[in-house]
């Protein structure tokens, strides 16, 4: 099972809000996930990024692969 750390979209039309989740790579974008490790709100100035650094490091240690956007968010938050 390939595990990815990726964004799951929440919020209404034209008002996106994202959860940073650990999910099986075969599951749909907003579908089933294994663990939720943070949130990202791009609509605030500056963008609001909240990441549970301990959980992120734990999943990265287990071999979870972050997507490109999540990798940038983890670098900003200090988890990478």
DRENVEX-333231 format. One record per atom (N, C-alpha, C): residue number from 1; residue in one letter; atom name; x negated, y negated, z negated. Coordinates in nm, 2 decimals. Last residue first. Layout:
BEGIN
{NUM,'a','CA',{X,Y,Z}}
...
END
This chain:
BEGIN
{80,'x','N',{-0.99,-1.94,-0.78}}
{80,'x','CA',{-1.09,-1.88,-0.69}}
{80,'x','C',{-1.22,-1.94,-0.71}}
{79,'x','N',{-0.85,-2.09,-0.96}}
{79,'x','CA',{-0.84,-1.94,-0.97}}
{79,'x','C',{-0.94,-1.87,-0.88}}
{78,'x','N',{-0.82,-2.36,-0.93}}
{78,'x','CA',{-0.94,-2.31,-1.00}}
{78,'x','C',{-0.94,-2.16,-1.02}}
{77,'x','N',{-0.64,-2.49,-0.77}}
{77,'x','CA',{-0.60,-2.47,-0.91}}
{77,'x','C',{-0.72,-2.41,-0.99}}
{76,'x','N',{-0.77,-2.50,-0.53}}
{76,'x','CA',{-0.74,-2.62,-0.59}}
{76,'x','C',{-0.71,-2.60,-0.74}}
{75,'x','N',{-0.78,-2.22,-0.47}}
{75,'x','CA',{-0.91,-2.30,-0.49}}
{75,'x','C',{-0.88,-2.43,-0.56}}
{74,'x','N',{-0.51,-2.16,-0.45}}
{74,'x','CA',{-0.59,-2.10,-0.56}}
{74,'x','C',{-0.72,-2.17,-0.58}}
{73,'x','N',{-0.45,-2.30,-0.22}}
{73,'x','CA',{-0.39,-2.34,-0.34}}
{73,'x','C',{-0.46,-2.29,-0.46}}
{72,'x','N',{-0.61,-2.17,-0.03}}
{72,'x','CA',{-0.63,-2.31,-0.05}}
{72,'x','C',{-0.57,-2.35,-0.19}}
{71,'x','N',{-0.48,-1.92,-0.05}}
{71,'x','CA',{-0.62,-1.93,-0.08}}
{71,'x','C',{-0.66,-2.07,-0.11}}
{70,'x','N',{-0.23,-1.98,0.05}}
{70,'x','CA',{-0.24,-1.94,-0.09}}
{70,'x','C',{-0.39,-1.95,-0.13}}
{69,'x','N',{-0.30,-2.01,0.33}}
{69,'x','CA',{-0.24,-2.12,0.25}}
{69,'x','C',{-0.25,-2.10,0.10}}
{68,'x','N',{-0.39,-1.75,0.39}}
{68,'x','CA',{-0.48,-1.87,0.41}}
{68,'x','C',{-0.43,-1.99,0.32}}
{67,'x','N',{-0.31,-1.51,0.14}}
{67,'x','CA',{-0.30,-1.57,0.27}}
{67,'x','C',{-0.38,-1.69,0.27}}
{66,'x','N',{-0.51,-1.28,-0.06}}
{66,'x','CA',{-0.43,-1.40,-0.05}}
{66,'x','C',{-0.42,-1.45,0.10}}
{65,'x','N',{-0.50,-0.94,-0.13}}
{65,'x','CA',{-0.55,-1.04,-0.04}}
{65,'x','C',{-0.46,-1.16,-0.03}}
{64,'x','N',{-0.58,-0.75,-0.42}}
{64,'x','CA',{-0.48,-0.83,-0.35}}
{64,'x','C',{-0.54,-0.93,-0.26}}
{63,'x','N',{-0.76,-0.62,-0.58}}
{63,'x','CA',{-0.78,-0.61,-0.44}}
{63,'x','C',{-0.67,-0.67,-0.36}}
{62,'x','N',{-0.78,-0.66,-0.85}}
{62,'x','CA',{-0.72,-0.53,-0.80}}
{62,'x','C',{-0.72,-0.51,-0.65}}
{61,'x','N',{-0.87,-0.91,-0.86}}
{61,'x','CA',{-0.96,-0.81,-0.90}}
{61,'x','C',{-0.91,-0.67,-0.86}}
{60,'x','N',{-0.64,-1.05,-0.79}}
{60,'x','CA',{-0.76,-1.05,-0.70}}
{60,'x','C',{-0.86,-0.94,-0.73}}
{59,'x','N',{-0.50,-0.99,-1.02}}
{59,'x','CA',{-0.45,-0.94,-0.89}}
{59,'x','C',{-0.56,-0.94,-0.79}}
{58,'x','N',{-0.65,-1.14,-1.21}}
{58,'x','CA',{-0.62,-1.00,-1.23}}
{58,'x','C',{-0.59,-0.93,-1.10}}
{57,'x','N',{-0.64,-1.40,-1.11}}
{57,'x','CA',{-0.77,-1.33,-1.11}}
{57,'x','C',{-0.75,-1.18,-1.13}}
{56,'x','N',{-0.36,-1.44,-1.15}}
{56,'x','CA',{-0.42,-1.45,-1.02}}
{56,'x','C',{-0.55,-1.38,-1.01}}
{55,'x','N',{-0.33,-1.42,-1.43}}
{55,'x','CA',{-0.27,-1.32,-1.34}}
{55,'x','C',{-0.33,-1.32,-1.20}}
{54,'x','N',{-0.49,-1.64,-1.50}}
{54,'x','CA',{-0.53,-1.51,-1.55}}
{54,'x','C',{-0.46,-1.40,-1.46}}
{53,'x','N',{-0.36,-1.86,-1.39}}
{53,'x','CA',{-0.49,-1.82,-1.34}}
{53,'x','C',{-0.53,-1.68,-1.38}}
{52,'x','N',{-0.07,-1.93,-1.27}}
{52,'x','CA',{-0.12,-1.85,-1.39}}
{52,'x','C',{-0.25,-1.79,-1.35}}
{51,'x','N',{-0.03,-2.24,-1.13}}
{51,'x','CA',{-0.07,-2.11,-1.11}}
{51,'x','C',{-0.11,-2.05,-1.25}}
{50,'x','N',{0.13,-2.50,-0.98}}
{50,'x','CA',{0.12,-2.44,-1.11}}
{50,'x','C',{0.09,-2.29,-1.08}}
{49,'x','N',{0.12,-2.80,-0.82}}
{49,'x','CA',{0.08,-2.66,-0.81}}
{49,'x','C',{0.06,-2.61,-0.95}}
{48,'x','N',{0.28,-3.06,-0.65}}
{48,'x','CA',{0.28,-2.99,-0.78}}
{48,'x','C',{0.24,-2.84,-0.76}}
{47,'x','N',{0.12,-3.31,-0.46}}
{47,'x','CA',{0.19,-3.18,-0.46}}
{47,'x','C',{0.17,-3.12,-0.60}}
{46,'x','N',{0.13,-3.65,-0.61}}
{46,'x','CA',{0.07,-3.54,-0.53}}
{46,'x','C',{0.15,-3.41,-0.55}}
{45,'x','N',{0.45,-3.62,-0.50}}
{45,'x','CA',{0.32,-3.69,-0.46}}
{45,'x','C',{0.24,-3.71,-0.59}}
{44,'x','N',{0.65,-3.34,-0.39}}
{44,'x','CA',{0.61,-3.44,-0.49}}
{44,'x','C',{0.48,-3.50,-0.44}}
{43,'x','N',{0.68,-3.14,-0.20}}
{43,'x','CA',{0.76,-3.26,-0.19}}
{43,'x','C',{0.72,-3.37,-0.29}}
{42,'x','N',{0.56,-2.89,-0.25}}
{42,'x','CA',{0.49,-2.99,-0.16}}
{42,'x','C',{0.56,-3.13,-0.15}}
{41,'x','N',{0.52,-2.70,-0.51}}
{41,'x','CA',{0.62,-2.80,-0.47}}
{41,'x','C',{0.55,-2.90,-0.38}}
{40,'x','N',{0.47,-2.38,-0.62}}
{40,'x','CA',{0.41,-2.49,-0.54}}
{40,'x','C',{0.52,-2.57,-0.48}}
{39,'x','N',{0.39,-2.15,-0.88}}
{39,'x','CA',{0.49,-2.23,-0.80}}
{39,'x','C',{0.41,-2.33,-0.72}}
{38,'x','N',{0.30,-1.81,-0.98}}
{38,'x','CA',{0.30,-1.95,-0.98}}
{38,'x','C',{0.40,-2.02,-0.89}}
{37,'x','N',{0.33,-1.53,-0.97}}
{37,'x','CA',{0.21,-1.59,-1.04}}
{37,'x','C',{0.20,-1.74,-1.04}}
{36,'x','N',{0.53,-1.26,-0.99}}
{36,'x','CA',{0.53,-1.40,-0.96}}
{36,'x','C',{0.42,-1.47,-1.04}}
{35,'x','N',{0.51,-0.93,-0.85}}
{35,'x','CA',{0.48,-1.03,-0.96}}
{35,'x','C',{0.49,-1.17,-0.91}}
{34,'x','N',{0.63,-0.80,-0.63}}
{34,'x','CA',{0.58,-0.73,-0.75}}
{34,'x','C',{0.57,-0.82,-0.87}}
{33,'x','N',{0.93,-0.86,-0.45}}
{33,'x','CA',{0.79,-0.89,-0.48}}
{33,'x','C',{0.76,-0.81,-0.61}}
{32,'x','N',{1.16,-0.85,-0.17}}
{32,'x','CA',{1.11,-0.80,-0.30}}
{32,'x','C',{0.96,-0.83,-0.32}}
{31,'x','N',{1.17,-1.15,0.03}}
{31,'x','CA',{1.23,-1.02,-0.02}}
{31,'x','C',{1.17,-0.98,-0.15}}
{30,'x','N',{1.09,-1.35,0.19}}
{30,'x','CA',{1.16,-1.39,0.07}}
{30,'x','C',{1.22,-1.26,0.00}}
{29,'x','N',{0.94,-1.20,0.39}}
{29,'x','CA',{0.89,-1.32,0.32}}
{29,'x','C',{0.96,-1.35,0.19}}
{28,'x','N',{0.97,-0.84,0.34}}
{28,'x','CA',{1.00,-0.97,0.41}}
{28,'x','C',{0.95,-1.09,0.32}}
{27,'x','N',{0.70,-0.60,0.30}}
{27,'x','CA',{0.83,-0.66,0.26}}
{27,'x','C',{0.85,-0.80,0.33}}
{26,'x','N',{0.44,-0.53,0.37}}
{26,'x','CA',{0.55,-0.49,0.46}}
{26,'x','C',{0.69,-0.55,0.42}}
{25,'x','N',{0.27,-0.60,0.17}}
{25,'x','CA',{0.27,-0.68,0.30}}
{25,'x','C',{0.38,-0.64,0.39}}
{24,'x','N',{0.41,-0.65,-0.15}}
{24,'x','CA',{0.37,-0.55,-0.05}}
{24,'x','C',{0.37,-0.62,0.09}}
{23,'x','N',{0.31,-0.94,-0.34}}
{23,'x','CA',{0.41,-0.86,-0.27}}
{23,'x','C',{0.34,-0.76,-0.18}}
{22,'x','N',{0.31,-1.19,-0.56}}
{22,'x','CA',{0.23,-1.08,-0.52}}
{22,'x','C',{0.33,-0.98,-0.46}}
{21,'x','N',{0.37,-1.54,-0.50}}
{21,'x','CA',{0.41,-1.41,-0.54}}
{21,'x','C',{0.31,-1.31,-0.49}}
{20,'x','N',{0.46,-1.86,-0.56}}
{20,'x','CA',{0.34,-1.78,-0.53}}
{20,'x','C',{0.36,-1.64,-0.59}}
{19,'x','N',{0.74,-2.02,-0.43}}
{19,'x','CA',{0.69,-1.94,-0.54}}
{19,'x','C',{0.56,-1.87,-0.49}}
{18,'x','N',{0.83,-2.35,-0.32}}
{18,'x','CA',{0.77,-2.22,-0.30}}
{18,'x','C',{0.73,-2.15,-0.43}}
{17,'x','N',{1.07,-2.54,-0.17}}
{17,'x','CA',{1.00,-2.52,-0.29}}
{17,'x','C',{0.95,-2.37,-0.28}}
{16,'x','N',{1.20,-2.78,0.07}}
{16,'x','CA',{1.13,-2.66,0.03}}
{16,'x','C',{1.07,-2.66,-0.10}}
{15,'x','N',{1.43,-2.93,0.19}}
{15,'x','CA',{1.38,-2.95,0.05}}
{15,'x','C',{1.31,-2.82,0.01}}
{14,'x','N',{1.55,-2.86,0.42}}
{14,'x','CA',{1.47,-2.98,0.42}}
{14,'x','C',{1.42,-3.02,0.28}}
{13,'x','N',{1.79,-2.67,0.25}}
{13,'x','CA',{1.74,-2.72,0.38}}
{13,'x','C',{1.67,-2.85,0.36}}
{12,'x','N',{1.66,-2.58,-0.08}}
{12,'x','CA',{1.76,-2.59,0.03}}
{12,'x','C',{1.70,-2.64,0.16}}
{11,'x','N',{1.46,-2.32,-0.24}}
{11,'x','CA',{1.51,-2.45,-0.21}}
{11,'x','C',{1.61,-2.46,-0.10}}
{10,'x','N',{1.19,-2.11,-0.15}}
{10,'x','CA',{1.31,-2.13,-0.22}}
{10,'x','C',{1.35,-2.27,-0.19}}
{9,'x','N',{0.97,-1.87,0.00}}
{9,'x','CA',{1.03,-2.00,0.01}}
{9,'x','C',{1.16,-2.00,-0.07}}
{8,'x','N',{0.67,-1.75,-0.12}}
{8,'x','CA',{0.81,-1.71,-0.09}}
{8,'x','C',{0.89,-1.84,-0.10}}
{7,'x','N',{0.33,-1.70,-0.02}}
{7,'x','CA',{0.44,-1.79,-0.06}}
{7,'x','C',{0.58,-1.73,-0.03}}
{6,'x','N',{0.12,-1.43,-0.15}}
{6,'x','CA',{0.17,-1.52,-0.05}}
{6,'x','C',{0.28,-1.61,-0.11}}
{5,'x','N',{-0.10,-1.18,-0.17}}
{5,'x','CA',{-0.06,-1.29,-0.25}}
{5,'x','C',{-0.01,-1.40,-0.15}}
{4,'x','N',{-0.04,-0.84,-0.09}}
{4,'x','CA',{-0.08,-0.97,-0.05}}
{4,'x','C',{-0.03,-1.07,-0.16}}
{3,'x','N',{-0.14,-0.50,-0.06}}
{3,'x','CA',{-0.08,-0.60,-0.14}}
{3,'x','C',{-0.14,-0.74,-0.10}}
{2,'x','N',{-0.08,-0.21,0.10}}
{2,'x','CA',{-0.15,-0.33,0.11}}
{2,'x','C',{-0.08,-0.44,0.03}}
{1,'x','N',{-0.08,0.12,0.00}}
{1,'x','CA',{0.00,0.00,0.00}}
{1,'x','C',{-0.09,-0.12,0.00}}
END
